[in-house]
Amino acid sequence: MNSKDLQQTIEFLEETPKIINREIKDLPVEILKEKPTENEFSIHEHIWHLHDIERLVSNVKRFAAHRFYLKRRMIIEAHYFSMQL
C-alpha cells in the first residue's frame, strides 16, 4: 500500500461511523445481532471489526506523526492514555 492508498483508506474510515450510524440507527438490537448463517458475522460483529481496524489505522497515523517529529529532532515529552468506562 502506498501513501496515497493509505490516505484514501484513512479518509474512508473516518467517514465510516457516520455512514453506519445512518444505516442502522433504526434497526432493533435483535436484527443487529442476528447472524445470516452460522459461518457469517452479524451486523454487530462487523461493526466491532471495523472498530478494530479504525484503532489500527489510528496507530499507523500516530506512528507516522512520531516519525515526522523525530526526524526533525523534536522530543516526545508526554504520552496520554485513556480508559474506556
N, CA, C and O atoms as a GROMACS GRO file, in nm:
protein
  340
    1MET      N    1   0.086  -0.118   0.000
    1MET     CA    2   0.000   0.000   0.000
    1MET      C    3   0.090   0.123   0.000
    1MET      O    4   0.178   0.136   0.084
    2ASN      N    5   0.066   0.212  -0.094
    2ASN     CA    6   0.146   0.335  -0.096
    2ASN      C    7   0.078   0.442  -0.009
    2ASN      O    8  -0.032   0.421   0.044
    3SER      N    9   0.144   0.556   0.004
    3SER     CA   10   0.091   0.659   0.094
    3SER      C   11  -0.042   0.717   0.046
    3SER      O   12  -0.126   0.754   0.128
    4LYS      N   13  -0.063   0.725  -0.085
    4LYS     CA   14  -0.191   0.774  -0.137
    4LYS      C   15  -0.304   0.678  -0.103
    4LYS      O   16  -0.412   0.720  -0.060
    5ASP      N   17  -0.279   0.548  -0.122
    5ASP     CA   18  -0.380   0.448  -0.086
    5ASP      C   19  -0.411   0.452   0.063
    5ASP      O   20  -0.527   0.442   0.104
    6LEU      N   21  -0.308   0.467   0.143
    6LEU     CA   22  -0.327   0.473   0.288
    6LEU      C   23  -0.411   0.595   0.324
    6LEU      O   24  -0.501   0.584   0.407
    7GLN      N   25  -0.382   0.710   0.264
    7GLN     CA   26  -0.459   0.830   0.293
    7GLN      C   27  -0.605   0.814   0.254
    7GLN      O   28  -0.694   0.856   0.328
    8GLN      N   29  -0.630   0.753   0.138
    8GLN     CA   30  -0.768   0.731   0.094
    8GLN      C   31  -0.839   0.636   0.190
    8GLN      O   32  -0.957   0.655   0.221
    9THR      N   33  -0.769   0.534   0.237
    9THR     CA   34  -0.828   0.440   0.332
    9THR      C   35  -0.862   0.511   0.463
    9THR      O   36  -0.969   0.490   0.520
   10ILE      N   37  -0.772   0.594   0.509
   10ILE     CA   38  -0.795   0.669   0.633
   10ILE      C   39  -0.917   0.760   0.618
   10ILE      O   40  -1.002   0.765   0.707
   11GLU      N   41  -0.927   0.831   0.507
   11GLU     CA   42  -1.041   0.921   0.484
   11GLU      C   43  -1.172   0.842   0.480
   11GLU      O   44  -1.272   0.886   0.535
   12PHE      N   45  -1.170   0.728   0.414
   12PHE     CA   46  -1.290   0.645   0.408
   12PHE      C   47  -1.329   0.598   0.548
   12PHE      O   48  -1.446   0.604   0.585
   13LEU      N   49  -1.232   0.552   0.624
   13LEU     CA   50  -1.261   0.502   0.758
   13LEU      C   51  -1.310   0.613   0.851
   13LEU      O   52  -1.389   0.588   0.942
   14GLU      N   53  -1.263   0.734   0.829
   14GLU     CA   54  -1.310   0.846   0.911
   14GLU      C   55  -1.458   0.874   0.888
   14GLU      O   56  -1.527   0.921   0.979
   15GLU      N   57  -1.508   0.847   0.770
   15GLU     CA   58  -1.650   0.868   0.737
   15GLU      C   59  -1.737   0.748   0.774
   15GLU      O   60  -1.858   0.761   0.786
   16THR      N   61  -1.675   0.634   0.792
   16THR     CA   62  -1.749   0.509   0.814
   16THR      C   63  -1.846   0.515   0.932
   16THR      O   64  -1.959   0.470   0.918
   17PRO      N   65  -1.807   0.568   1.049
   17PRO     CA   66  -1.903   0.571   1.160
   17PRO      C   67  -2.032   0.646   1.128
   17PRO      O   68  -2.140   0.604   1.168
   18LYS      N   69  -2.021   0.756   1.054
   18LYS     CA   70  -2.142   0.833   1.017
   18LYS      C   71  -2.231   0.751   0.924
   18LYS      O   72  -2.353   0.748   0.939
   19ILE      N   73  -2.168   0.685   0.829
   19ILE     CA   74  -2.244   0.604   0.733
   19ILE      C   75  -2.315   0.489   0.805
   19ILE      O   76  -2.433   0.465   0.783
   20ILE      N   77  -2.242   0.420   0.890
   20ILE     CA   78  -2.300   0.306   0.962
   20ILE      C   79  -2.414   0.352   1.051
   20ILE      O   80  -2.521   0.292   1.053
   21ASN      N   81  -2.392   0.460   1.124
   21ASN     CA   82  -2.496   0.511   1.213
   21ASN      C   83  -2.624   0.543   1.136
   21ASN      O   84  -2.734   0.509   1.180
   22ARG      N   85  -2.609   0.607   1.022
   22ARG     CA   86  -2.725   0.643   0.941
   22ARG      C   87  -2.800   0.518   0.895
   22ARG      O   88  -2.923   0.517   0.890
   23GLU      N   89  -2.727   0.413   0.861
   23GLU     CA   90  -2.788   0.292   0.807
   23GLU      C   91  -2.853   0.203   0.914
   23GLU      O   92  -2.949   0.132   0.885
   24ILE      N   93  -2.801   0.206   1.035
   24ILE     CA   94  -2.850   0.110   1.136
   24ILE      C   95  -2.927   0.173   1.251
   24ILE      O   96  -2.979   0.101   1.336
   25LYS      N   97  -2.935   0.305   1.256
   25LYS     CA   98  -2.990   0.372   1.375
   25LYS      C   99  -3.131   0.327   1.412
   25LYS      O  100  -3.167   0.332   1.530
   26ASP      N  101  -3.210   0.284   1.317
   26ASP     CA  102  -3.348   0.245   1.347
   26ASP      C  103  -3.368   0.093   1.354
   26ASP      O  104  -3.480   0.046   1.371
   27LEU      N  105  -3.260   0.018   1.341
   27LEU     CA  106  -3.273  -0.128   1.346
   27LEU      C  107  -3.279  -0.177   1.491
   27LEU      O  108  -3.206  -0.126   1.576
   28PRO      N  109  -3.365  -0.274   1.519
   28PRO     CA  110  -3.370  -0.330   1.655
   28PRO      C  111  -3.244  -0.412   1.684
   28PRO      O  112  -3.182  -0.467   1.593
   29VAL      N  113  -3.209  -0.421   1.810
   29VAL     CA  114  -3.090  -0.494   1.855
   29VAL      C  115  -3.093  -0.639   1.804
   29VAL      O  116  -2.989  -0.694   1.767
   30GLU      N  117  -3.210  -0.699   1.803
   30GLU     CA  118  -3.221  -0.838   1.759
   30GLU      C  119  -3.170  -0.855   1.615
   30GLU      O  120  -3.103  -0.953   1.583
   31ILE      N  121  -3.203  -0.759   1.531
   31ILE     CA  122  -3.158  -0.763   1.391
   31ILE      C  123  -3.006  -0.742   1.385
   31ILE      O  124  -2.937  -0.810   1.309
   32LEU      N  125  -2.956  -0.649   1.464
   32LEU     CA  126  -2.813  -0.619   1.463
   32LEU      C  127  -2.729  -0.740   1.506
   32LEU      O  128  -2.618  -0.759   1.457
   33LYS      N  129  -2.781  -0.820   1.596
   33LYS     CA  130  -2.705  -0.933   1.649
   33LYS      C  131  -2.736  -1.065   1.580
   33LYS      O  132  -2.676  -1.168   1.612
   34GLU      N  133  -2.826  -1.063   1.486
   34GLU     CA  134  -2.864  -1.186   1.415
   34GLU      C  135  -2.760  -1.219   1.308
   34GLU      O  136  -2.722  -1.134   1.228
   35LYS      N  137  -2.714  -1.344   1.309
   35LYS     CA  138  -2.619  -1.391   1.208
   35LYS      C  139  -2.697  -1.446   1.089
   35LYS      O  140  -2.791  -1.523   1.106
   36PRO      N  141  -2.659  -1.406   0.966
   36PRO     CA  142  -2.728  -1.458   0.848
   36PRO      C  143  -2.718  -1.610   0.839
   36PRO      O  144  -2.816  -1.679   0.807
   37THR      N  145  -2.600  -1.661   0.867
   37THR     CA  146  -2.577  -1.806   0.876
   37THR      C  147  -2.479  -1.829   0.990
   37THR      O  148  -2.423  -1.735   1.045
   38GLU      N  149  -2.461  -1.953   1.025
   38GLU     CA  150  -2.370  -1.988   1.135
   38GLU      C  151  -2.227  -1.940   1.109
   38GLU      O  152  -2.155  -1.906   1.203
   39ASN      N  153  -2.187  -1.938   0.983
   39ASN     CA  154  -2.049  -1.903   0.948
   39ASN      C  155  -2.030  -1.758   0.906
   39ASN      O  156  -1.921  -1.720   0.861
   40GLU      N  157  -2.133  -1.676   0.922
   40GLU     CA  158  -2.122  -1.536   0.884
   40GLU      C  159  -2.136  -1.447   1.008
   40GLU      O  160  -2.192  -1.488   1.109
   41PHE      N  161  -2.083  -1.327   0.997
   41PHE     CA  162  -2.090  -1.233   1.108
   41PHE      C  163  -2.222  -1.157   1.108
   41PHE      O  164  -2.282  -1.133   1.003
   42SER      N  165  -2.265  -1.120   1.227
   42SER     CA  166  -2.381  -1.032   1.240
   42SER      C  167  -2.338  -0.889   1.208
   42SER      O  168  -2.219  -0.860   1.198
   43ILE      N  169  -2.435  -0.800   1.193
   43ILE     CA  170  -2.404  -0.659   1.172
   43ILE      C  171  -2.323  -0.607   1.290
   43ILE      O  172  -2.225  -0.534   1.272
   44HIS      N  173  -2.363  -0.645   1.409
   44HIS     CA  174  -2.294  -0.604   1.531
   44HIS      C  175  -2.147  -0.647   1.527
   44HIS      O  176  -2.059  -0.568   1.560
   45GLU      N  177  -2.120  -0.770   1.487
   45GLU     CA  178  -1.982  -0.819   1.480
   45GLU      C  179  -1.902  -0.746   1.372
   45GLU      O  180  -1.784  -0.715   1.391
   46HIS      N  181  -1.965  -0.718   1.260
   46HIS     CA  182  -1.897  -0.641   1.154
   46HIS      C  183  -1.856  -0.504   1.206
   46HIS      O  184  -1.746  -0.457   1.178
   47ILE      N  185  -1.943  -0.440   1.281
   47ILE     CA  186  -1.914  -0.307   1.334
   47ILE      C  187  -1.795  -0.313   1.429
   47ILE      O  188  -1.709  -0.225   1.427
   48TRP      N  189  -1.790  -0.417   1.513
   48TRP     CA  190  -1.676  -0.431   1.603
   48TRP      C  191  -1.547  -0.455   1.526
   48TRP      O  192  -1.441  -0.407   1.566
   49HIS      N  193  -1.554  -0.529   1.417
   49HIS     CA  194  -1.433  -0.550   1.335
   49HIS      C  195  -1.388  -0.418   1.273
   49HIS      O  196  -1.268  -0.392   1.267
   50LEU      N  197  -1.481  -0.336   1.229
   50LEU     CA  198  -1.445  -0.204   1.176
   50LEU      C  199  -1.383  -0.116   1.284
   50LEU      O  200  -1.290  -0.040   1.259
   51HIS      N  201  -1.436  -0.129   1.404
   51HIS     CA  202  -1.379  -0.056   1.518
   51HIS      C  203  -1.234  -0.095   1.539
   51HIS      O  204  -1.149  -0.009   1.561
   52ASP      N  205  -1.205  -0.224   1.532
   52ASP     CA  206  -1.068  -0.272   1.548
   52ASP      C  207  -0.977  -0.218   1.438
   52ASP      O  208  -0.864  -0.178   1.465
   53ILE      N  209  -1.028  -0.215   1.315
   53ILE     CA  210  -0.949  -0.162   1.203
   53ILE      C  211  -0.922  -0.013   1.224
   53ILE      O  212  -0.812   0.034   1.198
   54GLU      N  213  -1.022   0.059   1.271
   54GLU     CA  214  -1.005   0.202   1.295
   54GLU      C  215  -0.896   0.227   1.398
   54GLU      O  216  -0.816   0.320   1.384
   55ARG      N  217  -0.892   0.145   1.501
   55ARG     CA  218  -0.788   0.160   1.603
   55ARG      C  219  -0.650   0.131   1.543
   55ARG      O  220  -0.553   0.198   1.577
   56LEU      N  221  -0.643   0.032   1.455
   56LEU     CA  222  -0.517   0.000   1.389
   56LEU      C  223  -0.470   0.118   1.303
   56LEU      O  224  -0.353   0.156   1.310
   57VAL      N  225  -0.560   0.176   1.224
   57VAL     CA  226  -0.524   0.290   1.139
   57VAL      C  227  -0.483   0.408   1.224
   57VAL      O  228  -0.389   0.481   1.190
   58SER      N  229  -0.551   0.429   1.335
   58SER     CA  230  -0.515   0.537   1.426
   58SER      C  231  -0.372   0.520   1.474
   58SER      O  232  -0.298   0.618   1.484
   59ASN      N  233  -0.333   0.397   1.504
   59ASN     CA  234  -0.196   0.371   1.547
   59ASN      C  235  -0.097   0.398   1.435
   59ASN      O  236   0.012   0.447   1.461
   60VAL      N  237  -0.134   0.367   1.311
   60VAL     CA  238  -0.047   0.394   1.196
   60VAL      C  239  -0.027   0.544   1.182
   60VAL      O  240   0.085   0.590   1.160
   61LYS      N  241  -0.135   0.622   1.195
   61LYS     CA  242  -0.124   0.768   1.186
   61LYS      C  243  -0.035   0.822   1.298
   61LYS      O  244   0.047   0.911   1.274
   62ARG      N  245  -0.051   0.770   1.418
   62ARG     CA  246   0.029   0.816   1.531
   62ARG      C  247   0.177   0.783   1.508
   62ARG      O  248   0.264   0.866   1.535
   63PHE      N  249   0.204   0.663   1.459
   63PHE     CA  250   0.342   0.623   1.431
   63PHE      C  251   0.404   0.716   1.326
   63PHE      O  252   0.518   0.758   1.341
   64ALA      N  253   0.328   0.748   1.221
   64ALA     CA  254   0.376   0.838   1.116
   64ALA      C  255   0.406   0.976   1.173
   64ALA      O  256   0.505   1.039   1.137
   65ALA      N  257   0.321   1.024   1.262
   65ALA     CA  258   0.343   1.154   1.325
   65ALA      C  259   0.470   1.151   1.409
   65ALA      O  260   0.550   1.244   1.404
   66HIS      N  261   0.488   1.046   1.487
   66HIS     CA  262   0.610   1.035   1.569
   66HIS      C  263   0.734   1.032   1.481
   66HIS      O  264   0.834   1.098   1.512
   67ARG      N  265   0.728   0.958   1.372
   67ARG     CA  266   0.842   0.951   1.280
   67ARG      C  267   0.872   1.091   1.224
   67ARG      O  268   0.988   1.130   1.215
   68PHE      N  269   0.767   1.166   1.186
   68PHE     CA  270   0.783   1.301   1.135
   68PHE      C  271   0.855   1.389   1.236
   68PHE      O  272   0.951   1.458   1.201
   69TYR      N  273   0.809   1.388   1.362
   69TYR     CA  274   0.868   1.474   1.464
   69TYR      C  275   1.010   1.431   1.499
   69TYR      O  276   1.099   1.515   1.515
   70LEU      N  277   1.032   1.302   1.511
   70LEU     CA  278   1.166   1.254   1.549
   70LEU      C  279   1.269   1.282   1.440
   70LEU      O  280   1.384   1.310   1.471
   71LYS      N  281   1.229   1.274   1.314
   71LYS     CA  282   1.322   1.307   1.205
   71LYS      C  283   1.366   1.453   1.212
   71LYS      O  284   1.474   1.488   1.164
   72ARG      N  285   1.283   1.537   1.271
   72ARG     CA  286   1.316   1.679   1.285
   72ARG      C  287   1.377   1.708   1.421
   72ARG      O  288   1.384   1.823   1.465
   73ARG      N  289   1.422   1.602   1.486
   73ARG     CA  290   1.491   1.608   1.616
   73ARG      C  291   1.407   1.673   1.726
   73ARG      O  292   1.459   1.737   1.817
   74MET      N  293   1.276   1.656   1.714
   74MET     CA  294   1.187   1.703   1.819
   74MET      C  295   1.179   1.595   1.927
   74MET      O  296   1.201   1.477   1.899
   75ILE      N  297   1.148   1.636   2.048
   75ILE     CA  298   1.145   1.545   2.161
   75ILE      C  299   1.000   1.515   2.198
   75ILE      O  300   0.917   1.606   2.207
   76ILE      N  301   0.970   1.388   2.221
   76ILE     CA  302   0.838   1.349   2.272
   76ILE      C  303   0.844   1.366   2.424
   76ILE      O  304   0.919   1.296   2.492
   77GLU      N  305   0.765   1.459   2.476
   77GLU     CA  306   0.772   1.490   2.618
   77GLU      C  307   0.664   1.423   2.702
   77GLU      O  308   0.681   1.408   2.823
   78ALA      N  309   0.553   1.383   2.640
   78ALA     CA  310   0.445   1.324   2.718
   78ALA      C  311   0.365   1.227   2.633
   78ALA      O  312   0.354   1.242   2.511
   79HIS      N  313   0.310   1.128   2.699
   79HIS     CA  314   0.216   1.035   2.637
   79HIS      C  315   0.086   1.043   2.716
   79HIS      O  316   0.088   1.052   2.839
   80TYR      N  317  -0.024   1.039   2.647
   80TYR     CA  318  -0.154   1.046   2.713
   80TYR      C  319  -0.228   0.915   2.691
   80TYR      O  320  -0.222   0.857   2.583
   81PHE      N  321  -0.296   0.871   2.792
   81PHE     CA  322  -0.370   0.747   2.786
   81PHE      C  323  -0.515   0.773   2.827
   81PHE      O  324  -0.544   0.870   2.897
   82SER      N  325  -0.602   0.687   2.782
   82SER     CA  326  -0.742   0.699   2.822
   82SER      C  327  -0.794   0.561   2.862
   82SER      O  328  -0.733   0.459   2.832
   83MET      N  329  -0.905   0.561   2.931
   83MET     CA  330  -0.965   0.437   2.975
   83MET      C  331  -1.112   0.437   2.932
   83MET      O  332  -1.186   0.533   2.954
   84GLN      N  333  -1.151   0.328   2.870
   84GLN     CA  334  -1.292   0.316   2.832
   84GLN      C  335  -1.373   0.283   2.956
   84GLN      O  336  -1.343   0.187   3.027
   85LEU      N  337  -1.476   0.362   2.984
   85LEU     CA  338  -1.557   0.341   3.105
   85LEU      C  339  -1.682   0.262   3.074
   85LEU      O  340  -1.762   0.236   3.164
   0.00000   0.00000   0.00000
